[in-house]
Amino acid sequence: MTSPSRDADSQSASSLGLNLVNPRRPIRSLSIFFGLWKALIFLVVAFCPGPGYDTSTSLLLYPTRDVPDVAPLHFSLSHRFVRWDSIYFVHAAEHGYVFEQEWAFGYGYTRLLAFLASVLPRSASLGESARIASVAVVLSHIAHYLSVLVLYRLSINIFGGDTAKQKTLCFLSAALHIISPAGAFLSAPYGEALFSLLSISGFYLYSSSGLDDSTNQRLSRDLKLLTAAVLISAATAVRSNGILGGILFAYDALLQLRQILNRGLSWAVVSRLAVIVLGGCVIALGMAVPQYIAFNAFCMTPNAPRPWCGWTIPSIYRFVQEQYWNVGFLRYWVVPNIPLFLLALPMLALLLRSALWAWKLPSITSKSSKSAANAASTKATWLLPRLAIIQALLAVLAFTSYHVQIINRLSSGYPLWYWHLAAELIGNLEDSRPTNKSTSISAVAIQAMMIYGLIQAVLFGSFLPPA
């Protein structure tokens, strides 16, 4: 005999149009949904008419003279998916960082593409650029799929998976990641999919480390914490905003320092602090190592050094972003960019709203739980406020200092807003039923995401803005 709450959750899922997938078989269902959605995006991009208003991809991928015969289908697909920044990614993967401005694009991502292209079999029918683009498209699909599965496991760590409501929340969150507004960027030669996988995997191991700490498994806790740092560091090498993940370690360090001030020194606290500091240093390497490589290339030569070489903290990344891409505080705040701010506004609002929700949720659930002590050892809701800080800071930086429209794809690697939408769809964790208002807002948001994803795929495939 099924419980009323289980029946209510099942009816709620059905009312949301999720009959195709089943939260009781999450991996299979997520895999089916992923395959269908990605196939749709792939076909839309692949069969867009015309090259679009920009022919840069043709210049990059046009076969060289030593490749006499090029398979039209392979060339066409590579041509369709190499748009905007992916032109730089593919070029840097093939030739290295030839031009200074290319250092604005993730060093870790291009080096991985170069490595994969060097070890995978070559095809006589494909030019090297087209081949690298094809490898990158496959990598993006694999990374996106794995990040969906990891997000599901992270969600269970945070909210638990014992009740039907918890399982539905975790399942819906992972499903929302599939239809992320990043859309075609999660299929193309971009770092977004790989960043999402590395970032969410880092959060997953970080949460698992905290769960081990609650059960006094210190060795496992520290090993997972350091592995999480390695993953977040790799995410930072792929996309510089990954450095925000270091806030988790800074937060932990402050907690340990407070313990020292309140209780004095002890081996347990000092060793824990040492592991946290080491993890933070590992994350910093994701930003520092590419800068060091660039410094040796541009500043340790007999030629005249570049202006940024004399900075107190030399950073080619900051220099090229300002010099070539006009990125900086309030630089994007000009009248012609108003449509781009309007395009980004819904996601910015959702990021901030969900950050506020996540900041409040742990205290709400702890007050309403009848077995808070037991729940504390099986859930990692304590992580929510820390992730809220990261996500809110990302939204503020995007609004003030980035090309604001890219927040629609940067957001794919941050899980809070998926959880927020899923929680509103099935009812917040502290409520027994969802309110009509919150459910309708979330349903509209999800419908808008899917429509935007399809429209964006058409624009992307046709090389039309916004990017």
N, C-alpha and C positions, 0 to 999 in steps of 0.2 A: 504493500500500500504506500503510495507516494505522499509526501508531506505537502501541505498547502503552499509553503514557500517554494518548493521545487516546481510545483505546477505553475505558480505565478511567474517564476523565472523562465520556464519553458514557453509560456504564453507571451511573455515580454519579448523573447528572442524571435518568436514567430511573427509578432506584430512589426518587428523591425525589418522584415523581409530577409531573414537569414536562414530560410529553410534549406538553402543549398548546402550550408555547412552546419556542423554539429559540434557544439562545445564539449560533448562527451567523448569525442574522438578528435582532439585538438590538432594533432600533428597532421593527420590525414586531411582534415577539413581545411586547415590553413594552407596546406600544399596545393589542394585543388583550387582554392580561391586565388592563391598566388599565381598559379599557372594560367588561369583564365584571365586575370587582370593584366598580367605582364604580356600575355599573347596579344591582348587587345591593344595595349600601348605600342607594342612592337609593330603590329600590322599598321596602325595609324601612322606611325613615324615612317615606316618603310615605304608606304604607298602614297605619301604626300606628293602632289604634282609640282613639278618644276624645282629648280635649285634654290629658289628664294632670292632675296634681293642682294645677297652677298655670295661671292664666288670663291671665298678664301679656301673652302674645303677642296674645291677642284684643283687649286694650285698645289695644295699639300699632298693630295692623294693621287694626282694624275700619274700614271705609270711612267717609269723611266725607260730609257731606250734599251736597257739591258733586260727589260721584261716585255718581250714582244707580244705576248698573248695574255690578256687579263680577262678573267671570268666576269662577264657583265653583272651577274647577280651579286657576287661577292663585292664587286666594286660599288655597285649601287647601294647595298646595305651599309657598307662602310661610309660611303658618302653621306647617307641620310643621318647617321648618328654622330658624325663629327661636326659639331656646331659650336659657335662661340668659344668659350674657354677651352673646350676639348681639343681645338686646333693646337693650342699651346701645349697641352698635356701630351698629345701624340708626337708633336715635333720634339719636345724635350726628351721623351722616352727614346726616340730614334737617334737623335743627334747630341743629346746632352744639353746643358744650359748654354746655348750659344750667345744669346742676347741678354743683356742685363735685366730687361723687363720681364723675362721669363721666370725670374726668381720669385715672382708674386704667386707662382703656382706650385702646389705642394710637392716638395722634394721627395718625400717618402712614396707618394703615389707613382710618380714618373719612374723612380728607380725600380719599383716593383714591376711596373709594366715592362721596363727594359729587361729585367731578369727573366720574367715569364716568356717574353719574346725570344730570348736567347736559348732557352732550354726546350721550348716546344718545337715540334717539327715545322719545317718551312714548306711553303707551297710555291711552285714555279709560276703559278697563275696569279699570284698576288704580289704587288709591290710591298715594300717593307712598311710604309706608312699605313696602307690598308690592312696589312696583317696585324700590326700593333693595334689598330682601331678595333679589329675583330676580336682580338684577345681581350681588350679592355671592355668591350660589350659583354662578353661572356663572364668576365670577372665581376662586373657590376651586377649581373643577374644572380650569380652565385652568392656574392656578398649580401645582397639585399635579402635573399631567401634565408640565409643563415641568421641574419640580424632579426628577422621576424621570429624565428624559433628561439633565439636567445632572449628577445624581449618577453616572450611568453614565460620563460623560466625566471627571468628577473621579476616579472609581475607576481609570480607565485611566491618568490622570496619576500616581496613587499607586503602582499595582501593575504597570502595563504591560499591553499587550494582544497580546503576540506569541504566547504559547502558549495551548493550549486551556484549561489550568487557569486562567490569568490571565483569559481572556475569560469563563469560567464564573463566576469570583469576581465580576467586575465586573457581570455580568448578574444574578446572584442578589442582589447588594447592592441594585441598582435595583428588582428585583422585590419585595424585602422592604419597600422604602419605600412601595410601593403598598398593602400590607396593614398599614401602621403602626398601632400601638395608638391613635393619634389618631383613627382611624376616621371617624365621622360629622363630627367637628370639621373634617376636611379637606375636607368638602363643604358645610358650613354657612357662614353669615355670621360667620366667625371669622378671625382673622389668621394662624392656624397655617399654612395652605397658602402664603400669600404670604410669610410669614416663612421657611418652608423654602426657597422658591425664591430669595429674596434671600440668605439665609445660605449655602446650598450653592453658589450662583453666586459669592459672594464668596470662598469657600474654593477654588473651581475656578480663578478668576483669580489668587488668591494662589499656588496651586501652580504655575500656568503661569508666573507671574513668577519663581518659584524655578528652574524649568527653563530659562528664558531666561538667568538669571544664571549657571547652570552652563555655558552656551555663550557667555557674554560678550556677550549682546545687551542692552546696558544701557538703551537708549531704550525698547525693547519691555518690558523688565523693569519699569522705573519707571512706564510708562503703565498696565500691567496692575495693578501694586501700588496705584496711586491709584484705579483703577476698582474694584478689590476693596474699597478703603476706602469708596468711595461706596455700594456695595451693602450692606456690613455696616452702614454708618450708616443706610441706609434700613431695613434689618432691625431696627435698634435703635428706630427711630421706630415700627415696627409692633408690636414686642414688646421690652420693656426688657431682657430677658435677652440680646438681641443685642449689648449692650455687652461681653459676655464675649469676642466676637470681637476686641476690641482687644488681648487678650492676645497675639495673633500679632504685632502691631506692637511691643508692649512687649518681647517676647522678642527680636525682631530688633534693637531699639534697644540692648538689653543686649549682644548679640553685637558690634554695631558699636563700642560703648564699650570692650569688652574688646580689640577689635582696636587701638583708639587707644592703650590703655594698654600693649599688648604691642609695637606696631610704630610708634607715633607717628602724628602727623597726616599725612594725604595727601588730595588732592583727591577721589579716588575714594571713600574712606571717609566723608569729611565730606559730600559730595553725596548719598551713599547714605543717611546718617543723616538728612539734611534731608528727603529724600523720605519716609522712614519716620515721622519726627515729624509731617510734614504729613498723612500718611495717618491717624495716630492722632488728630490734631485733627479731621479730617473725621468720623471715627467718633464722637467725643465730641459733635459737633453733632447727631447723631441723638437724643441725650438732652437736650442743652442747649436746642435751638431750641424744642421744645414747652414746656419749663419757662419760657423767656423770654416766650413768648406768654401763658402763664398768669399770670406775674408781672405783666405789663402789665394784664391783665384784672382781677386781684384786688387788686393791691398799689399800683397807680398811679391810684387813684380817690379821690374825696373821702370816700367811705364808710369806715367803720372797717376797717382791713386785717385779713386773716385771720392767725391765729397763726403760720403758717409763713413769713409775709413777713419776719419779723425774724430768721430763722435765719441763721447764718453763710453757709451755702449753701442758699438757699431752694429748696425742692422740693415742689411741689404733689403730685407723684406719691407721694413717700414719705409725705406727710401723709395723703392720702386712703386710702392702703393701710392705714395704721395706724389711722386714725380710723373709717373706714367698713367696712373689710373685715377688720380684726383680723389684718393681716399683719405679722409681725415675728419677731425671734429667739425661738424656743421658745413663741411664743404659741399655736401650733396643738397643742402637746403637752398635750392634755387627754383624759380617759378616753373621752368620746363619740366622739373622732376615731380611736380605735384601729382600727376597720374600714377607715378611709381609708388609714391607714399600711400595713395589711396588703394593701390593693389596690395600693398603690404599690410595695411591697417588691420584687416580681419585677423591675420596671423599674429601680429604684434599684440592685439587685444587678447587673443586666446592664450598666448604665452604668459602674459601678465596675470590674467584671470586665473589660469590654472596654477600659477606659482603661488598666488594668494590662497587658493583652495588647498594646495599641498602644505603650505605653512601652517594652516589651522587644523588640518585633518588629524594628525597624531594626538593632539590634546583632546579633540572631540571623541575619537574612538576609545581612548584610554578611559575617559569618564563614563562612556556608555557600556564598556565591556565589564562583564561580571567576573571574568577570569583574566584580568589584565596581566598578572604575573606570568601565567602560562602563555598568554599570547605574546608577551615580550620575547620569549625564547624561540618562538616559531615564526615570527614575522619581523620584517625590517622596516616598519613604518617610520622609524626614527630617521631613515634616510631621506624622507620626503622633504623636510625643510632645507636640507643641504642641497638637494637637487633644485629646489625652488630658488635658492640664491643664484645658482648657475644659470638657470633658464631666464630669470628676470634680468640678470646682468647682460645676457646675450641679447635680449629684446631691447634694452636701453642702448647698447652699443650699436645694434643694427639701426636704430632710429636716429642716432646722433652722428655715427662715424662710418657706417658702411654704405655700400650701394644698397639701399634699403630693400629693394625687391628680392634680393637673394635670401632674405629671411624665410621665404616660402620653401626653399630647399635646405637651408641650414637647419631648420627646425626638425628635419627628419631624424637626426641623431639624438634627439632629446625626448625622453619617454613621458614626462609629466603630463603634457597636454593630451596624449593618447589616453592615459588613465583618467583624466578629468572628463573627457567626452564619454568614455565608456561608463564611468561611475554615474554620470547624469542620465545616461540612457536606461540603466537598470535600477537607478536609485542610489544615492550616496550611501556610503557604508554605514552611516549612523541612522539612516532612515529605513523604514520597512518598505516604502514604495516611492517611486519617482514622482516628482511633481509634474503636472502637465506642461508647465512653462519650461522647466529645465529640459524635459524630454524633447519638446518641440524645437527648442533652440539647438540642441545637440543633433537632432535628426536633420535639421536644415543645414547645419555646419557640415555634416557628413555628405549630404547630397551635393552641396556646393563644392566640396573637395573632389568628388568624382567628376562633376561637370568640368571643373577647372582643370583636372588632370587630363581629360580628353581634349579640351580646347588647347591646353598648353602643348600637348603632343603634336597637334596639327601645326601650331606656330613653330615649335622646335624643328619638326621635320622639314618645314618650309623655310627655315633660317630667318624667321621673323621675330622681332622683339615682342615682349620683354624677355630677357634672359635671366 
